[in-house]
Amino acid sequence: MSRKISIVLIGLAGGLVMGPVQAQDCNAAGTVGTAGSASAGGTSASTLGTAGACVTDEGTTPSIGSGGSAASADGKAQSRTDVNENSNNLKARSKAQAMDHGTFSKSQTKTSVKGDELQSRTRTMSHVPGEKPAKSTTSRKIILPEQ
């Protein structure tokens, strides 16, 4: 029996800060995160995402992390993480999927920091042919208090 395993990939990105920022220097701060796993037969897939932000008088410093992994006893497995950043938005997406002769498991996490809003959502699904798919969704969202 061959075993295929994909490695956890983690993407991190964040805004630039001039000098260290300590927790007590934040006027407002928050973190959010979700994670999930799915398994069926000889397959499994897991993803996670977390984001944080510190608001100071000079602006907001965001951070984000995301990753995923998948494994299959006799099929194929793949995982992918993308992190995108622009002037007002920081996003990460991780996807993991494993397949084995019609049986599959998959997980996807999307996490973002946009202004004062931090959000993360994880969706998982597993399926064995002839059975009803198992699905799950977990969402978290916070809005940082105004200055």
Disulfide bonds with the S-S distance in Angstrom:
Cys26-Cys54 1.90
